[in-house]
Amino acid sequence: MDFFSEKLFSLTVSGCGNNNYCRLSAGEETEFLSWYRPRRTGPLDIAIKYWNRIYSTGCGVREEAGPSFTVTEAAIGRGDKPSPRPEDEARLTFGGEPFAEVTEGFSSDLAPLTLCEGDWLSVRLRVRAETDCALPSTNESASSGFRNGLRTLNVLRPGFIGSQGDFRKTLLFFGDSITQGARTRTDKYEAWSHRVGLALPDDISVINNGCGWARAYDAEAGGIFLRLARRGDVVTVCFGVNDIKTGRRTGEQVITSLRRALELLREGRSDIKIILFTVPPFNLDQWEERQRQIVNRAILGGELCSEVFDLASLLEGESGRVRPEFMCASDDAHPNGAAGEAAARALLSSGLLDCLWK
């Protein structure tokens, strides 16, 4: 399945890569509802796409294919705020049919929906499993999700929501949970990636390919995760924390993985621009922090990429520690909304994104 068979504008800035599972019993029908702040309003023709595969190492195994299942009903909708029930909906079809038998994934037909200023966009997917199974899903705290009317962080979400319409270039964010916006407040869109995406004019398409638990070695593997990242004209890259903290990889190993991932992003793409972020602080232990510093010295020294954004120094207070006011919680080093605001402001004023207008 060609994930981007049509050149569509990305309507959302939420990170929706598959990094978890939703378990279903044989014969069970389950309804998933997810909500998004759209980047365009007015009369729109909208399609959704889903890849039935785990994107990156996390709860699942990278590139693990999901089981076959059926989308029995799907719809896009609108409302003045995220809730268990949209105010209006437009049914989705798949090749003209109101259902989809899913193996590799699915791509819907375009459906018309008018979004007013201030509206939220919803996607409703009713699915049925024929056997006990686990469907690839998204652990996402920044956008509301519901399963059978009950709020949950783990939802079967489309990997892409797009609309027809002209746009100039695509900015794509490629990274882990810090890029995805994990642990930020639901529906506030306060991560650096969300803030940058929503601040840009709507002739720039923005895709958030941040995926919780992802590692640089997921990026260098060249699977669906990297193939989707290659759709950007300008790509920000931010990996390393999970390689070091949970992967127990050395700084040299992370550098090797980053170098290979950047090579694959550039392969056959002389026009692509890559902005490499330094590895953010994450209150690591002494050995882990030494590895982070090794990676960041290489990044800041220009060994891997000529365009660098120093996210680490912006978030860091004491050596290797996240500034307390930038932490999601006293025991959670993920950047909070204040950190997202500071990082977005710095990136937008850095000049690194000026090429989007040239």
BELVENPE-V646924 format. One record per run of one state. SS is the DSSP state (A for helix, B for strand, O for the rest). FROM is the first residue (numbers start at 0). LEN is the number of residues. Records with the same first field share a line. If there is no record, write none. Layout:
SS: FROM-LEN  FROM-LEN
This chain:
O: 0-8  10-9  24-4  37-4  51-1  53-11  65-3  79-8  91-2  94-2  97-2  102-2  107-3  115-4  128-4  139-5  147-2  151-2  155-4  163-5  175-1  180-11  199-4  210-5  219-4  229-4  238-2  245-5  266-6  277-8  300-7  309-1  316-5  322-1  329-2  335-1  349-4  357-1
B: 8-2  19-5  28-9  41-10  52-1  64-1  68-11  87-4  93-1  96-1  99-3  104-3  110-5  119-9  132-7  144-3  149-2  153-2  159-4  168-7  203-7  233-5  272-5  307-2  315-1  321-1  326-3  331-4
A: 176-4  191-8  215-4  223-6  240-5  250-16  285-15  310-5  323-3  336-13  353-4
